[in-house]
Amino acid sequence: MTSRPPHPEPVRDAAPAPAAAVLGETDAPRHAVVLAPVMPRWDHGAFFQQVAEPLLASGHRITIYDTLSLLCEGDDLKALVDRWAAHLASGTDGTDGTDGPDLLAGNALGGAVVQALLTQDWTHHSKVLLLSGPTVADDELNTALERIAAAVGTHGLSTALHLLEEVVSGPARERQRTEPAAAPGPAPDEAAAGRRLSTGLRLLHDADARESVRDFPGPLLHLYGEQSLLVQAKHLATGPRPRHHLVGIPQAGMRPHADQPALTRDAVARFLGAEES
């Protein structure tokens, strides 16, 4: 019997097709696009399911993308952002390239990409939801990310994932795993998973989307875990507009949607309700 090939690596010579998962009804009146965090193994959108309910209840179809699936060899963050801008503006996923999705969301690296996309006119028709998506990477965040990325080469993927879990997990969360759940089926090659992790983390070095965020005219919600030791409130920026909000989730680390899903869902629901009222 022919074995199933491993999940493709994110570093390639030609632009690949994006990996995506879809939640909700295909004929839903609204469309939400979500960009995922760095994952050694793409989880097919499972990371977002605990916070998806307010979006589904408000009539959204949700397309969740593996942010690293458009990464090509030699890309920096700007190049990756440009690839996502081209894809999302093309309308190939059902998004109207003129008006953009009704909601644009991102978690961690995905949130950084979303914020960099806000210079695009088509995003100005969208609501923006950010889950621990750094606006700016200072020396402290650069150092922490590099420590984890470098550990892949010096100590292996397992050690790097342990270091990552130490800085992203909330204090009240039971630590039953050291990485996001792997997709069903045979595990991908560990070397490829390690490259995904280290390459993805290094993309955030010196990230700075403060200007695009502050100039964004639409509604924007930053959610972050108050106990995170990685992305913290000081790494986030909002504009001076009354429709921009920064909300800390108590007793949560960098994954507030996993550590405190009910509080996170409530914050998202309030944001959507306020904008629709």
FENWO-V692991 format. One record per residue. SS is DSSP state (helix for helix, strand for strand, loop for the rest). BURIAL is # if it has 16 or more other ideal C-beta (glycine too) atoms within 10 Angstrom, else .. Layout:
ss=<SS/SS>
burial=<BURIAL/BURIAL>
This chain:
ss=<loop/loop/loop/loop/loop/loop/loop/loop/loop/loop/loop/loop/loop/loop/loop/loop/loop/loop/loop/strand/strand/strand/strand/loop/loop/loop/loop/loop/loop/strand/strand/strand/strand/strand/strand/loop/loop/loop/loop/loop/loop/loop/loop/loop/loop/helix/helix/helix/helix/helix/helix/loop/helix/helix/helix/helix/helix/loop/loop/strand/strand/strand/strand/strand/strand/loop/helix/helix/helix/helix/loop/loop/loop/loop/loop/loop/helix/helix/helix/helix/helix/helix/helix/helix/helix/helix/helix/helix/helix/helix/loop/loop/loop/loop/loop/loop/loop/loop/loop/loop/loop/loop/strand/strand/strand/strand/strand/loop/helix/helix/helix/helix/helix/helix/helix/helix/helix/loop/loop/loop/helix/helix/helix/helix/helix/loop/strand/strand/strand/strand/strand/loop/loop/loop/loop/strand/loop/loop/helix/helix/helix/helix/helix/helix/helix/helix/helix/helix/helix/helix/helix/helix/helix/helix/helix/loop/helix/helix/helix/helix/helix/helix/helix/helix/helix/helix/helix/helix/loop/loop/loop/loop/loop/loop/loop/loop/loop/loop/loop/loop/loop/loop/loop/loop/loop/loop/loop/loop/loop/helix/helix/helix/helix/helix/helix/helix/helix/helix/helix/helix/helix/helix/loop/loop/loop/loop/loop/strand/loop/helix/helix/helix/helix/helix/loop/loop/loop/loop/loop/strand/strand/strand/strand/strand/strand/loop/loop/loop/loop/loop/loop/loop/helix/helix/helix/loop/loop/loop/loop/loop/loop/loop/loop/strand/strand/strand/strand/strand/strand/loop/loop/loop/loop/loop/loop/helix/helix/helix/helix/loop/helix/helix/helix/helix/helix/helix/helix/helix/helix/helix/helix/helix/helix/helix/helix/helix/loop>
burial=<././././././#/./#/#/./././././#/./#/#/#/#/./#/#/./././#/./#/#/#/#/#/#/#/#/#/#/#/#/#/#/#/#/#/#/#/#/#/#/#/./#/#/#/./#/#/#/#/#/#/#/#/#/#/#/#/#/#/./././#/./#/././#/#/./#/#/#/./#/#/#/./././././#/././././#/#/#/#/#/#/#/#/#/#/#/#/#/#/#/#/#/#/#/#/#/./#/#/././#/#/#/#/#/#/#/#/#/#/#/#/./././#/././#/#/././#/#/./#/#/././././#/././#/#/./#/#/#/./#/#/#/#/././#/./././././#/#/./#/#/././././#/./././#/#/#/#/#/#/#/#/#/#/#/#/#/././#/#/#/././#/#/././#/./#/#/#/#/#/#/#/#/#/#/#/./#/#/#/././#/#/#/#/#/./././#/#/#/./#/#/#/././#/#/#/#/#/#/#/#/#/#/./#/#/#/./#/#/#/./#/#/././././.>
